[in-house]
Amino acid sequence: MKTSQIQIFLTIVRFGTVAAAARELGRSRTTVSTALAALEDELGAQLFERSGNQLQLTAVGHSIVTDCRRFDQVAGQIMARCEHHLSGAETALRIGRDDSLPESAWRRILQRLKQRFPHTSIAVYLASPRELPALVENQSVDVCYGLMPEPTTEGYEWRRELADVRMLTVAASSHPLCQLERVTQDDLVTHTEITLASIRDMRLEPESPETANYLAFTQYELIRDSVIDGAGWADLPLPLIREALANGELTTIHHRSAKWWKVFSALESEYAQGGAVVGWLGNELEIYLADVAS
């Protein structure tokens, strides 16, 4: 039983005649009739009652339509998966990332990824930036993306710098720091800093706070929301806070170091490096970050 025979059978079921099925398939009537006869011979069953040019399903023919549709669908999936593999696209990809980019941006990019590579399975793990390199080094993920530090050890990983991301020192518009014409370091240390935290040596540690008075979270989004609530000031990536700056929820404070840069990078494992999906994803993130910066 050939896939082409099943497809011809289903096309005849849909259009009702050999001639109409032949036109739909772009084949001759003889080819379609021969394929149907070969299928009936192999099954040992008559699938259609013939009345002139019209064909009506027999009882047995009607009983196998659903199975034939399932057969055709599975065959299509097998072909698509083989073509997917031959194209160089990864079968599965484990992604680690931070939340320096808005969730809405990640959802749109991953939706396009699945449309472009429908047979690649994707698993995503959210971590703090400092934890990402270890996830690749330990082979917990295949690739990671974020404002991560450079790896401290030499390994079989490839780092791709995708964009410089503007970092801003911000506070809620009603915060006392935003009322000052000029903010000094002494002003900063007298107010609560909200900073990143990560697991280091099995302990949750803040990442280089500038003051002993801090709140520390493992996600930029939690920091942003706490700053909007007026709990303190923080250094945050522009892509994540553009909307809050535009609507006045956040304000950049008047401090000499209130605007600076971090590098948004991809760190690819030996398995992921050069893969079609990883390459596409890196390019999409580059395009998005260029649009944000413009």
Secondary structure by P-SEA (a helix, b strand, c coil): ccaaaaaaaaaaaacccaaaaaaaacccaaaaaaaaaaaaaaaccccccccccbbbbcaaaaaaaaaaaaaaaaaaaaaaaaaaaaaccccbbbbbbcccccaaaaaaaaaaaaaacccbbbbbbbbcccaaaaaaaaccccccccccccccccccbbbbbcbbbbbbbcccccccccccccccaaaaaabbbbbbbbbccccccccccccccccccccaaaaaaaaaaccbbbbbbccccaaaaaaccccccccccccccccbbbbbcccccccaaaaaaaaaaaaaaaaaac
